[in-house]
Amino acid sequence: MIETDLQFPKQRQAPFRDWSPSIHYAQYQRMPKGPLAERRIYDFELLYVCQGEAVTIMQGKEYKLTTGQLIFLPSGVWHRNEVLTEPDARFLGIHFDFFDELDIQRESDIISDGDEVEWERFATEAVCDSFPPLSHQPVYTPTLDCVQLMDQLVHEFTMRPLGYELACKAIMLNILTHLLRLPVSRARSYSSQHAQKLKEIIEQIEQHPSTPWSNKMIADQMKLSIDHTAKLFKEIAGLPPNEFIHTIRHREARRLLRETDMSIERIGEQVGYSGIHYFSRLFRRHEGISATEYRKLSKVL
């Protein structure tokens, strides 16, 4: 079989009960400004832009990505990514397949070598009658709920607690559901006259978690009552303002523990908690282990 005989991505009509995604890679990463090498992958990737701007050239089209957007990169399709912002951009990448059909032992197994292509290994995209294929329109702006699920997936894949494979499969199915439903949910979520302003505030919270955010501060920016603002906030973000702020701070704290050598006290300050004891208590409540133990485990695994 030669390349010109194949159509990528390969697709398979399958009921939802047959969808069984396996996760091959789930990590945050920074990439410096500039183009990356053209490539194609044996599995599928969700590449989410946490901070910065990027562009993907794929099948003769250019897809511009800004903070808060992701692109669905299909199996077998040549593409080239380029970071546009100085000095770098931050991403969350998830590699997976739909039917648990690939055996990936190391990251190098994901990339198709141009000289030694194993055509039968290219994974198959699951499609159904209810939604268009994810590859039909590859750029998405996921909901905040979906972004939190992606972060949860990275956490499970990194820490690998007992039963993490099952947890990753369940979380990935939930992520795929969010993306498939996105056109409908977007129309519903942002119909309010205040929703765009609130969405901008939510993005500010994600980008600047150390700001002393409060219900009153958010309500003042919205020029609405505290109770009405909190109700709108929960409708869009899925959590009340205080819970959402804590979630974002905790997510950033986990990232800093994994990716930096900053002290525990400095990390607490960086994410918005002035006292190390308060931060340590909150972290243990969320994770069941101390921040120091979390850092040690993440380095080992």
Number of C-alpha atoms within 10 A of each C-alpha: 7 7 10 6 6 11 10 15 19 15 15 13 13 14 12 11 6 11 17 16 21 24 23 22 18 24 17 18 13 15 15 15 17 14 15 14 9 13 15 21 23 28 29 27 22 21 20 26 24 21 19 19 22 24 17 21 15 17 10 8 9 13 14 16 22 17 18 19 20 24 23 18 24 27 26 25 18 17 20 16 18 20 22 19 16 11 12 17 22 20 23 20 20 21 20 26 24 24 17 16 16 19 11 16 9 9 10 10 15 23 15 21 14 9 6 7 14 11 14 8 17 25 25 23 23 21 19 13 9 9 10 11 16 19 17 8 10 15 20 19 20 18 21 19 16 20 20 16 18 24 19 18 25 21 20 20 20 19 17 16 11 9 9 16 15 13 16 24 20 15 19 24 16 16 21 15 13 18 16 17 13 17 12 9 13 14 10 11 15 15 10 13 8 15 17 13 12 22 16 11 16 20 14 12 20 20 15 16 23 19 14 12 15 13 16 16 12 21 18 13 12 17 12 14 13 16 12 11 23 19 14 18 24 14 14 21 17 15 17 17 22 12 12 19 23 16 17 18 23 21 18 20 23 19 17 20 21 18 14 10 11 13 12 18 15 16 24 25 16 19 23 21 22 15 12 15 12 11 22 18 14 17 19 15 11 11 12 12 13 16 21 13 12 18 20 13 14 16 12 8 9
